Amino acid sequence: NPEENPSETPEEPEEKPATNWEKYDPSDVLKGENWALALISKKYPLDRNYLPSTSHVIESSKVTADERVAENYRKMYEAAKADGVILTPYSGYCSFQAQKTIYNNKLQSFLTGMSEEEAKAKTEMRIEPAGCSENGAGLAVDIVSASTGFASTPEFEWLMKNAHHYGFILRYPEDKTEITGINYEPWHYRYVGIEHAKAMNERGVCLEEYVK
């Protein structure tokens, strides 16, 4: 009788193993099915030789991103356009060398009038060192202009209501700076996938809180 045969009893599903954050390597995550949730930061740097397959986020722009991100950005761009809002991309994928140059330029601008340690801390609240930025993986797009005034625009209002439906999140929210280590950036949108973006939006959490 199969009902009495122990071999017929369904096995309990195995628990998903916890992430080993001591050995976490975003370059490995980017090769797997959870690529869109890769956490890249000073603590979890990207392999300097990582090169995403990129494409233009919209036809009329030189800005590129990981081709999977670009595909979803185009969908979001067209949806916003239909609502009378133009989500002009400002920057996207940034190579290791380009990030290094941007970082060093910002650091130099702060060195006047403060110590190197203070200048470094101030720089890194704004710009990640080379290898520590998700732009190096082509996972994010900065929209319109890197201006604090962006938070009062129709573009920002539209994004806050709709970005998660296209898999994008506001990566560095105003109330999460102590967790992300980065200043509020209302123009910076990161692709995490539609399911995850909706869940993060519903819970009011940032990427660090969501993946940990």
Number of C-alpha atoms within 10 A of each C-alpha: 5 8 8 8 8 8 9 10 10 7 7 6 6 6 6 6 6 7 10 8 10 8 8 16 18 20 21 14 15 18 11 10 8 12 16 20 21 24 23 23 19 14 12 19 21 25 16 14 11 15 15 17 12 19 19 21 28 18 10 9 12 13 21 26 26 23 17 18 26 24 15 17 26 17 14 21 20 15 16 18 12 10 10 12 18 17 23 18 23 17 22 28 27 22 21 22 13 13 21 16 14 15 19 16 12 17 20 13 11 17 16 10 9 10 11 14 10 13 18 20 14 17 22 17 14 15 21 22 20 25 25 22 25 23 25 29 28 27 29 29 27 21 21 17 15 14 11 11 11 17 15 10 10 14 19 21 14 16 22 16 10 17 25 26 17 23 22 29 28 24 23 22 19 13 12 17 15 9 13 18 15 21 18 20 20 24 25 23 23 26 27 25 21 18 12 21 26 20 13 19 18 10 10 11 17 21 21 14 12 14 13 9
